[in-house]
């Protein structure tokens, strides 16, 4: 299993690629479309191209973990 610091580093590299020099606020719609494509692609690859499993993993695994990470960020920001 990879260390959190390595995962964080990979996430930052992925974010840079997804932003691709675009302004994340002004170009929000286009950035979020790219993010949607990225998430769908990774889920399909991880779930062996099974759309039902990919949707299930998104709903039951990905969304709750993303929410947890955002709340962790928020709690650190308030401290």
Protein Blocks (a to p, Z undefined) as FASTA:
>chain_A
ZZfklmmmmmmmmmmmmnnopafklmmmmmmmmmmmmmmmmmmmmnoopaklmmmmmmmm
mmmmmmmmmmmmmmmmmZZ
